[in-house]
Amino acid sequence: MDAIDFNSKIIEGYLGLLDNLSPSNKLDLIAKLTASVKSDLKLKKSSFKKAFGAFESSKSAEEIIEEIRESRVFNRQIESF
């Protein structure tokens, strides 16, 4: 079964459940779904923007460089012929 077919079957199932709701309840549900989608889009945009920017640290550049150098691991093994 395709993902598209599966998703459309899920949507049809939900629509079958929602047929019994009153028009005012359906409108309320639409408003809540719209608000949910808008908040999801805002979170997605803000999380993308948070991925960029300056690195912040209380350490000096020299301390950071030293920490990076100390964390290096060399496991190179030279085999003799």
Biopython code that builds the backbone (N, CA, C, O; Angstrom):
import numpy as np
from Bio.PDB.StructureBuilder import StructureBuilder

atoms = [
    (1, "MET", "N", (0.847, -1.178, 0.000)),
    (1, "MET", "CA", (0.000, 0.000, 0.000)),
    (1, "MET", "C", (0.891, 1.240, 0.000)),
    (1, "MET", "O", (1.832, 1.335, 0.787)),
    (2, "ASP", "N", (0.595, 2.170, -0.869)),
    (2, "ASP", "CA", (1.340, 3.424, -0.953)),
    (2, "ASP", "C", (1.105, 4.277, 0.284)),
    (2, "ASP", "O", (0.077, 4.158, 0.951)),
    (3, "ALA", "N", (2.063, 5.129, 0.575)),
    (3, "ALA", "CA", (1.904, 6.047, 1.709)),
    (3, "ALA", "C", (0.747, 7.005, 1.444)),
    (3, "ALA", "O", (0.015, 7.378, 2.361)),
    (4, "ILE", "N", (0.588, 7.400, 0.183)),
    (4, "ILE", "CA", (-0.494, 8.326, -0.164)),
    (4, "ILE", "C", (-1.842, 7.657, 0.045)),
    (4, "ILE", "O", (-2.766, 8.270, 0.580)),
    (5, "ASP", "N", (-1.960, 6.394, -0.375)),
    (5, "ASP", "CA", (-3.215, 5.661, -0.170)),
    (5, "ASP", "C", (-3.503, 5.485, 1.314)),
    (5, "ASP", "O", (-4.645, 5.628, 1.751)),
    (6, "PHE", "N", (-2.466, 5.176, 2.087)),
    (6, "PHE", "CA", (-2.627, 4.987, 3.522)),
    (6, "PHE", "C", (-3.081, 6.282, 4.182)),
    (6, "PHE", "O", (-3.991, 6.271, 5.011)),
    (7, "ASN", "N", (-2.450, 7.406, 3.816)),
    (7, "ASN", "CA", (-2.826, 8.700, 4.397)),
    (7, "ASN", "C", (-4.249, 9.082, 4.013)),
    (7, "ASN", "O", (-4.995, 9.607, 4.840)),
    (8, "SER", "N", (-4.631, 8.825, 2.771)),
    (8, "SER", "CA", (-5.991, 9.178, 2.360)),
    (8, "SER", "C", (-7.012, 8.315, 3.084)),
    (8, "SER", "O", (-8.108, 8.791, 3.381)),
    (9, "LYS", "N", (-6.686, 7.052, 3.379)),
    (9, "LYS", "CA", (-7.603, 6.198, 4.135)),
    (9, "LYS", "C", (-7.760, 6.700, 5.573)),
    (9, "LYS", "O", (-8.852, 6.658, 6.140)),
    (10, "ILE", "N", (-6.661, 7.173, 6.150)),
    (10, "ILE", "CA", (-6.732, 7.739, 7.505)),
    (10, "ILE", "C", (-7.622, 8.978, 7.510)),
    (10, "ILE", "O", (-8.459, 9.147, 8.397)),
    (11, "ILE", "N", (-7.436, 9.838, 6.518)),
    (11, "ILE", "CA", (-8.246, 11.063, 6.424)),
    (11, "ILE", "C", (-9.714, 10.715, 6.244)),
    (11, "ILE", "O", (-10.578, 11.322, 6.877)),
    (12, "GLU", "N", (-10.001, 9.749, 5.390)),
    (12, "GLU", "CA", (-11.394, 9.337, 5.192)),
    (12, "GLU", "C", (-11.995, 8.784, 6.486)),
    (12, "GLU", "O", (-13.168, 9.013, 6.777)),
    (13, "GLY", "N", (-11.192, 8.060, 7.253)),
    (13, "GLY", "CA", (-11.674, 7.548, 8.537)),
    (13, "GLY", "C", (-12.035, 8.665, 9.501)),
    (13, "GLY", "O", (-13.062, 8.614, 10.177)),
    (14, "TYR", "N", (-11.170, 9.680, 9.553)),
    (14, "TYR", "CA", (-11.464, 10.830, 10.420)),
    (14, "TYR", "C", (-12.711, 11.570, 9.946)),
    (14, "TYR", "O", (-13.534, 11.994, 10.757)),
    (15, "LEU", "N", (-12.846, 11.723, 8.636)),
    (15, "LEU", "CA", (-14.032, 12.411, 8.116)),
    (15, "LEU", "C", (-15.308, 11.652, 8.470)),
    (15, "LEU", "O", (-16.340, 12.258, 8.755)),
    (16, "GLY", "N", (-15.230, 10.335, 8.450)),
    (16, "GLY", "CA", (-16.394, 9.538, 8.844)),
    (16, "GLY", "C", (-16.771, 9.785, 10.295)),
    (16, "GLY", "O", (-17.954, 9.827, 10.634)),
    (17, "LEU", "N", (-15.762, 9.951, 11.159)),
    (17, "LEU", "CA", (-16.041, 10.239, 12.568)),
    (17, "LEU", "C", (-16.615, 11.641, 12.762)),
    (17, "LEU", "O", (-17.438, 11.871, 13.648)),
    (18, "LEU", "N", (-16.171, 12.568, 11.923)),
    (18, "LEU", "CA", (-16.573, 13.960, 12.097)),
    (18, "LEU", "C", (-17.921, 14.285, 11.470)),
    (18, "LEU", "O", (-18.459, 15.367, 11.704)),
    (19, "ASP", "N", (-18.477, 13.379, 10.683)),
    (19, "ASP", "CA", (-19.772, 13.632, 10.042)),
    (19, "ASP", "C", (-20.882, 13.880, 11.048)),
    (19, "ASP", "O", (-21.828, 14.609, 10.749)),
    (20, "ASN", "N", (-20.789, 13.299, 12.219)),
    (20, "ASN", "CA", (-21.855, 13.426, 13.214)),
    (20, "ASN", "C", (-21.757, 14.702, 14.039)),
    (20, "ASN", "O", (-22.652, 14.982, 14.836)),
    (21, "LEU", "N", (-20.701, 15.478, 13.872)),
    (21, "LEU", "CA", (-20.565, 16.722, 14.635)),
    (21, "LEU", "C", (-21.490, 17.802, 14.089)),
    (21, "LEU", "O", (-21.840, 17.813, 12.909)),
    (22, "SER", "N", (-21.871, 18.702, 14.976)),
    (22, "SER", "CA", (-22.695, 19.835, 14.551)),
    (22, "SER", "C", (-21.819, 20.823, 13.781)),
    (22, "SER", "O", (-20.597, 20.808, 13.925)),
    (23, "PRO", "N", (-22.433, 21.678, 12.967)),
    (23, "PRO", "CA", (-21.639, 22.654, 12.205)),
    (23, "PRO", "C", (-20.789, 23.566, 13.096)),
    (23, "PRO", "O", (-19.672, 23.922, 12.720)),
    (24, "SER", "N", (-21.301, 23.947, 14.267)),
    (24, "SER", "CA", (-20.513, 24.820, 15.142)),
    (24, "SER", "C", (-19.295, 24.072, 15.701)),
    (24, "SER", "O", (-18.218, 24.649, 15.851)),
    (25, "ASN", "N", (-19.479, 22.796, 16.005)),
    (25, "ASN", "CA", (-18.344, 21.998, 16.473)),
    (25, "ASN", "C", (-17.310, 21.807, 15.364)),
    (25, "ASN", "O", (-16.107, 21.825, 15.621)),
    (26, "LYS", "N", (-17.781, 21.626, 14.140)),
    (26, "LYS", "CA", (-16.858, 21.484, 13.006)),
    (26, "LYS", "C", (-16.054, 22.764, 12.803)),
    (26, "LYS", "O", (-14.851, 22.709, 12.547)),
    (27, "LEU", "N", (-16.716, 23.919, 12.915)),
    (27, "LEU", "CA", (-16.014, 25.191, 12.769)),
    (27, "LEU", "C", (-14.990, 25.392, 13.881)),
    (27, "LEU", "O", (-13.896, 25.903, 13.642)),
    (28, "ASP", "N", (-15.354, 24.986, 15.101)),
    (28, "ASP", "CA", (-14.426, 25.072, 16.226)),
    (28, "ASP", "C", (-13.206, 24.173, 15.982)),
    (28, "ASP", "O", (-12.073, 24.562, 16.262)),
    (29, "LEU", "N", (-13.451, 22.989, 15.466)),
    (29, "LEU", "CA", (-12.364, 22.073, 15.145)),
    (29, "LEU", "C", (-11.457, 22.641, 14.060)),
    (29, "LEU", "O", (-10.234, 22.519, 14.140)),
    (30, "ILE", "N", (-12.052, 23.257, 13.054)),
    (30, "ILE", "CA", (-11.263, 23.888, 11.988)),
    (30, "ILE", "C", (-10.377, 24.981, 12.555)),
    (30, "ILE", "O", (-9.208, 25.085, 12.186)),
    (31, "ALA", "N", (-10.923, 25.801, 13.454)),
    (31, "ALA", "CA", (-10.145, 26.881, 14.057)),
    (31, "ALA", "C", (-8.981, 26.328, 14.869)),
    (31, "ALA", "O", (-7.874, 26.864, 14.812)),
    (32, "LYS", "N", (-9.220, 25.269, 15.618)),
    (32, "LYS", "CA", (-8.164, 24.682, 16.435)),
    (32, "LYS", "C", (-7.088, 24.024, 15.565)),
    (32, "LYS", "O", (-5.899, 24.128, 15.865)),
    (33, "LEU", "N", (-7.500, 23.355, 14.498)),
    (33, "LEU", "CA", (-6.523, 22.758, 13.585)),
    (33, "LEU", "C", (-5.680, 23.828, 12.900)),
    (33, "LEU", "O", (-4.473, 23.655, 12.726)),
    (34, "THR", "N", (-6.312, 24.925, 12.516)),
    (34, "THR", "CA", (-5.587, 26.026, 11.886)),
    (34, "THR", "C", (-4.557, 26.610, 12.840)),
    (34, "THR", "O", (-3.418, 26.866, 12.449)),
    (35, "ALA", "N", (-4.951, 26.821, 14.081)),
    (35, "ALA", "CA", (-4.014, 27.347, 15.085)),
    (35, "ALA", "C", (-2.863, 26.370, 15.315)),
    (35, "ALA", "O", (-1.717, 26.787, 15.482)),
    (36, "SER", "N", (-3.162, 25.092, 15.322)),
    (36, "SER", "CA", (-2.130, 24.079, 15.516)),
    (36, "SER", "C", (-1.119, 24.088, 14.370)),
    (36, "SER", "O", (0.087, 24.000, 14.600)),
    (37, "VAL", "N", (-1.609, 24.193, 13.149)),
    (37, "VAL", "CA", (-0.716, 24.219, 11.980)),
    (37, "VAL", "C", (0.140, 25.474, 12.000)),
    (37, "VAL", "O", (1.330, 25.418, 11.692)),
    (38, "LYS", "N", (-0.458, 26.608, 12.360)),
    (38, "LYS", "CA", (0.314, 27.850, 12.406)),
    (38, "LYS", "C", (1.412, 27.785, 13.455)),
    (38, "LYS", "O", (2.523, 28.257, 13.214)),
    (39, "SER", "N", (1.119, 27.205, 14.619)),
    (39, "SER", "CA", (2.153, 27.103, 15.662)),
    (39, "SER", "C", (3.251, 26.132, 15.229)),
    (39, "SER", "O", (4.426, 26.353, 15.525)),
    (40, "ASP", "N", (2.876, 25.054, 14.530)),
    (40, "ASP", "CA", (3.887, 24.119, 14.016)),
    (40, "ASP", "C", (4.814, 24.807, 13.025)),
    (40, "ASP", "O", (6.024, 24.580, 13.044)),
    (41, "LEU", "N", (4.258, 25.644, 12.163)),
    (41, "LEU", "CA", (5.075, 26.353, 11.168)),
    (41, "LEU", "C", (6.014, 27.348, 11.839)),
    (41, "LEU", "O", (7.162, 27.499, 11.420)),
    (42, "LYS", "N", (5.525, 28.035, 12.889)),
    (42, "LYS", "CA", (6.372, 28.987, 13.602)),
    (42, "LYS", "C", (7.530, 28.275, 14.291)),
    (42, "LYS", "O", (8.663, 28.756, 14.257)),
    (43, "LEU", "N", (7.253, 27.128, 14.916)),
    (43, "LEU", "CA", (8.312, 26.368, 15.573)),
    (43, "LEU", "C", (9.350, 25.880, 14.570)),
    (43, "LEU", "O", (10.548, 25.878, 14.851)),
    (44, "LYS", "N", (8.880, 25.471, 13.407)),
    (44, "LYS", "CA", (9.793, 24.980, 12.375)),
    (44, "LYS", "C", (10.706, 26.106, 11.895)),
    (44, "LYS", "O", (11.907, 25.902, 11.717)),
    (45, "LYS", "N", (10.134, 27.300, 11.686)),
    (45, "LYS", "CA", (10.942, 28.438, 11.234)),
    (45, "LYS", "C", (11.928, 28.871, 12.305)),
    (45, "LYS", "O", (13.085, 29.162, 11.999)),
    (46, "SER", "N", (11.486, 28.919, 13.558)),
    (46, "SER", "CA", (12.376, 29.392, 14.612)),
    (46, "SER", "C", (13.492, 28.395, 14.879)),
    (46, "SER", "O", (14.620, 28.795, 15.166)),
    (47, "SER", "N", (13.195, 27.098, 14.789)),
    (47, "SER", "CA", (14.255, 26.117, 15.008)),
    (47, "SER", "C", (15.277, 26.160, 13.877)),
    (47, "SER", "O", (16.456, 25.891, 14.105)),
    (48, "PHE", "N", (14.847, 26.491, 12.670)),
    (48, "PHE", "CA", (15.788, 26.634, 11.551)),
    (48, "PHE", "C", (16.700, 27.834, 11.788)),
    (48, "PHE", "O", (17.905, 27.758, 11.548)),
    (49, "LYS", "N", (16.132, 28.931, 12.254)),
    (49, "LYS", "CA", (16.926, 30.141, 12.491)),
    (49, "LYS", "C", (17.901, 29.951, 13.656)),
    (49, "LYS", "O", (18.972, 30.558, 13.671)),
    (50, "LYS", "N", (17.541, 29.118, 14.624)),
    (50, "LYS", "CA", (18.425, 28.881, 15.765)),
    (50, "LYS", "C", (19.676, 28.111, 15.368)),
    (50, "LYS", "O", (20.659, 28.097, 16.110)),
    (51, "ALA", "N", (19.645, 27.476, 14.212)),
    (51, "ALA", "CA", (20.792, 26.687, 13.771)),
    (51, "ALA", "C", (21.947, 27.575, 13.304)),
    (51, "ALA", "O", (23.058, 27.087, 13.099)),
    (52, "PHE", "N", (21.695, 28.848, 13.138)),
    (52, "PHE", "CA", (22.714, 29.773, 12.659)),
    (52, "PHE", "C", (23.037, 30.806, 13.736)),
    (52, "PHE", "O", (22.229, 31.063, 14.629)),
    (53, "GLY", "N", (24.204, 31.380, 13.639)),
    (53, "GLY", "CA", (24.571, 32.426, 14.575)),
    (53, "GLY", "C", (25.943, 32.196, 15.149)),
    (53, "GLY", "O", (26.624, 31.223, 14.826)),
    (54, "ALA", "N", (26.331, 33.102, 15.999)),
    (54, "ALA", "CA", (27.666, 33.060, 16.591)),
    (54, "ALA", "C", (27.719, 32.016, 17.700)),
    (54, "ALA", "O", (26.730, 31.767, 18.390)),
    (55, "PHE", "N", (28.881, 31.418, 17.854)),
    (55, "PHE", "CA", (29.139, 30.470, 18.938)),
    (55, "PHE", "C", (29.333, 31.269, 20.221)),
    (55, "PHE", "O", (30.116, 32.217, 20.255)),
    (56, "GLU", "N", (28.622, 30.886, 21.270)),
    (56, "GLU", "CA", (28.723, 31.593, 22.529)),
    (56, "GLU", "C", (29.373, 30.701, 23.568)),
    (56, "GLU", "O", (28.976, 29.552, 23.755)),
    (57, "SER", "N", (30.379, 31.243, 24.243)),
    (57, "SER", "CA", (31.051, 30.504, 25.290)),
    (57, "SER", "C", (31.716, 31.486, 26.244)),
    (57, "SER", "O", (32.109, 32.584, 25.849)),
    (58, "SER", "N", (31.838, 31.078, 27.500)),
    (58, "SER", "CA", (32.513, 31.930, 28.481)),
    (58, "SER", "C", (34.022, 31.694, 28.465)),
    (58, "SER", "O", (34.777, 32.420, 29.112)),
    (59, "LYS", "N", (34.454, 30.672, 27.720)),
    (59, "LYS", "CA", (35.879, 30.352, 27.643)),
    (59, "LYS", "C", (36.573, 31.252, 26.635)),
    (59, "LYS", "O", (35.955, 31.755, 25.696)),
    (60, "SER", "N", (37.866, 31.446, 26.844)),
    (60, "SER", "CA", (38.643, 32.227, 25.880)),
    (60, "SER", "C", (38.946, 31.350, 24.668)),
    (60, "SER", "O", (38.799, 30.129, 24.720)),
    (61, "ALA", "N", (39.366, 31.981, 23.591)),
    (61, "ALA", "CA", (39.695, 31.249, 22.370)),
    (61, "ALA", "C", (40.817, 30.256, 22.621)),
    (61, "ALA", "O", (40.791, 29.139, 22.104)),
    (62, "GLU", "N", (41.791, 30.655, 23.404)),
    (62, "GLU", "CA", (42.917, 29.765, 23.693)),
    (62, "GLU", "C", (42.460, 28.524, 24.465)),
    (62, "GLU", "O", (42.945, 27.421, 24.213)),
    (63, "GLU", "N", (41.520, 28.708, 25.408)),
    (63, "GLU", "CA", (41.011, 27.580, 26.177)),
    (63, "GLU", "C", (40.241, 26.608, 25.284)),
    (63, "GLU", "O", (40.355, 25.391, 25.429)),
    (64, "ILE", "N", (39.470, 27.154, 24.373)),
    (64, "ILE", "CA", (38.699, 26.315, 23.453)),
    (64, "ILE", "C", (39.633, 25.532, 22.538)),
    (64, "ILE", "O", (39.431, 24.339, 22.307)),
    (65, "ILE", "N", (40.658, 26.209, 22.018)),
    (65, "ILE", "CA", (41.628, 25.540, 21.144)),
    (65, "ILE", "C", (42.331, 24.420, 21.896)),
    (65, "ILE", "O", (42.493, 23.318, 21.370)),
    (66, "GLU", "N", (42.744, 24.699, 23.113)),
    (66, "GLU", "CA", (43.430, 23.684, 23.919)),
    (66, "GLU", "C", (42.510, 22.496, 24.201)),
    (66, "GLU", "O", (42.950, 21.347, 24.161)),
    (67, "GLU", "N", (41.250, 22.765, 24.484)),
    (67, "GLU", "CA", (40.285, 21.696, 24.743)),
    (67, "GLU", "C", (40.093, 20.819, 23.509)),
    (67, "GLU", "O", (40.005, 19.596, 23.616)),
    (68, "ILE", "N", (40.031, 21.438, 22.359)),
    (68, "ILE", "CA", (39.883, 20.682, 21.113)),
    (68, "ILE", "C", (41.114, 19.815, 20.868)),
    (68, "ILE", "O", (40.989, 18.645, 20.509)),
    (69, "ARG", "N", (42.278, 20.375, 21.059)),
    (69, "ARG", "CA", (43.517, 19.620, 20.839)),
    (69, "ARG", "C", (43.645, 18.454, 21.811)),
    (69, "ARG", "O", (44.120, 17.384, 21.432)),
    (70, "GLU", "N", (43.227, 18.646, 23.059)),
    (70, "GLU", "CA", (43.314, 17.579, 24.054)),
    (70, "GLU", "C", (42.301, 16.464, 23.791)),
    (70, "GLU", "O", (42.515, 15.320, 24.193)),
    (71, "SER", "N", (41.221, 16.792, 23.130)),
    (71, "SER", "CA", (40.190, 15.785, 22.889)),
    (71, "SER", "C", (40.468, 14.943, 21.648)),
    (71, "SER", "O", (39.753, 13.973, 21.396)),
    (72, "ARG", "N", (41.466, 15.282, 20.886)),
    (72, "ARG", "CA", (41.804, 14.514, 19.689)),
    (72, "ARG", "C", (42.323, 13.137, 20.076)),
    (72, "ARG", "O", (43.070, 12.980, 21.042)),
    (73, "VAL", "N", (41.916, 12.165, 19.309)),
    (73, "VAL", "CA", (42.342, 10.795, 19.543)),
    (73, "VAL", "C", (42.986, 10.276, 18.267)),
    (73, "VAL", "O", (42.375, 10.295, 17.199)),
    (74, "PHE", "N", (44.211, 9.817, 18.385)),
    (74, "PHE", "CA", (44.921, 9.256, 17.241)),
    (74, "PHE", "C", (45.050, 7.758, 17.450)),
    (74, "PHE", "O", (45.645, 7.306, 18.428)),
    (75, "ASN", "N", (44.500, 7.010, 16.542)),
    (75, "ASN", "CA", (44.603, 5.554, 16.644)),
    (75, "ASN", "C", (45.199, 4.968, 15.357)),
    (75, "ASN", "O", (44.904, 3.836, 14.976)),
    (76, "ARG", "N", (46.005, 5.733, 14.734)),
    (76, "ARG", "CA", (46.638, 5.309, 13.496)),
    (76, "ARG", "C", (47.738, 4.302, 13.800)),
    (76, "ARG", "O", (48.631, 4.559, 14.607)),
    (77, "GLN", "N", (47.662, 3.187, 13.159)),
    (77, "GLN", "CA", (48.684, 2.151, 13.360)),
    (77, "GLN", "C", (49.382, 1.897, 12.033)),
    (77, "GLN", "O", (48.749, 1.560, 11.033)),
    (78, "ILE", "N", (50.680, 2.062, 12.047)),
    (78, "ILE", "CA", (51.461, 1.850, 10.831)),
    (78, "ILE", "C", (51.970, 0.406, 10.849)),
    (78, "ILE", "O", (52.675, -0.020, 11.764)),
    (79, "GLU", "N", (51.592, -0.309, 9.827)),
    (79, "GLU", "CA", (52.006, -1.710, 9.741)),
    (79, "GLU", "C", (53.329, -1.827, 9.004)),
    (79, "GLU", "O", (53.564, -1.145, 8.007)),
    (80, "SER", "N", (54.163, -2.678, 9.498)),
    (80, "SER", "CA", (55.455, -2.874, 8.838)),
    (80, "SER", "C", (55.293, -3.861, 7.701)),
    (80, "SER", "O", (54.392, -4.700, 7.714)),
    (81, "PHE", "N", (56.180, -3.754, 6.707)),
    (81, "PHE", "CA", (56.119, -4.632, 5.546)),
    (81, "PHE", "C", (56.956, -5.848, 5.726)),
    (81, "PHE", "O", (57.015, -6.695, 4.835)),
]
sb = StructureBuilder()
sb.init_structure("model")
sb.init_model(0)
sb.init_chain("A")
sb.init_seg("    ")
for serial, (resi, resn, name, xyz) in enumerate(atoms, 1):
    if name == "N":
        sb.init_residue(resn, " ", resi, " ")
    sb.init_atom(name, np.array(xyz, "f"), 0.0, 1.0, " ", f" {name:<3s}", serial, name[0])
structure = sb.get_structure()
